[in-house]
Each structure stands twice: as C-alpha cells, then as structure tokens.
Amino acid sequence: MLPPTVHLPSRGHPPFQARTEPFLGTLKISADYMGMRWGGELLGYANRPGDILADEKALAEAERFFALSG
C-alpha cells in the first residue's frame, strides 16, 4: 500500500514566490518525516474570491497538477 500523498494548492504573488520556499521546504520535510510522499505544490495569485480565474498560468498549471495527482 502506498503512503498518503501531500499536495499543496496555495496562492502567492510572483515576486514573492521565493518567500514560499521555506514554507514548502518545511512541508516537504514534515511529509518525509511522517512517511508521506510529496505530491507537489500549486501556486497562483489572488486577493479576492474569484481572482484566481484571471491567473491563466496558475489555471494551466492546475489542470496539469490535478491530472497528475488524480
């Protein structure tokens, strides 16, 4: 039986994506510690509900992300 997989859909503004690296690193280490596989992260940009629909790059990445994780 495969261990559970951790996926992280999140939001972030492109200039600040580097700031998410420590957070992502911590989650990856935590998943490894708990014997879970890291399924990857999905970052997009939004401030208000529905704003993410304007982030075409994130939507394209989401389509691929969820196709691979499903």
C-alpha positions in Angstrom: 0.0 0.0 0.0 1.3 3.4 -0.9 1.8 6.0 1.8 -0.6 9.1 1.8 0.4 11.9 -0.6 0.6 15.5 0.4 -0.4 18.1 -2.1 -0.3 21.9 -1.5 -2.5 24.1 -3.6 -1.7 27.7 -2.5 -1.6 31.2 -3.7 1.2 33.7 -4.0 2.3 36.7 -5.9 5.1 36.0 -8.4 7.6 38.5 -6.9 7.1 36.8 -3.5 7.2 33.1 -4.6 10.7 32.9 -3.3 9.3 33.6 0.2 7.3 30.5 0.0 10.4 28.3 -0.3 11.0 27.9 3.4 7.3 27.0 4.0 7.4 24.5 1.2 10.7 23.1 2.5 9.2 22.6 5.9 6.1 20.8 4.5 8.3 18.5 2.4 10.4 17.6 5.4 7.3 17.1 7.5 5.8 14.8 4.9 9.0 12.8 4.7 9.1 12.5 8.5 5.6 11.2 8.6 6.3 8.7 5.8 4.2 10.6 3.2 5.0 11.2 -0.4 5.3 14.8 -1.6 2.8 15.4 -4.4 3.9 18.9 -5.3 2.7 22.4 -4.9 0.5 24.6 -6.9 0.9 28.4 -6.6 -1.4 31.0 -8.0 -2.2 34.7 -7.4 -5.4 36.0 -6.0 -6.5 38.6 -3.5 -10.3 38.1 -3.5 -12.6 35.2 -4.2 -12.7 34.6 -7.9 -9.4 36.5 -8.7 -7.6 33.3 -9.3 -9.6 32.9 -12.5 -7.6 35.7 -14.0 -4.3 33.9 -13.4 -4.0 32.0 -16.6 -0.7 30.5 -15.8 -2.0 29.1 -12.5 -5.1 27.7 -14.2 -3.0 25.9 -16.8 -0.7 24.5 -14.1 -3.7 23.4 -12.1 -5.1 21.4 -15.0 -1.7 19.6 -15.3 -1.3 19.3 -11.5 -4.6 17.7 -10.8 -4.4 15.4 -13.8 -1.1 14.1 -12.5 -2.3 13.8 -8.9 -5.6 12.1 -9.7 
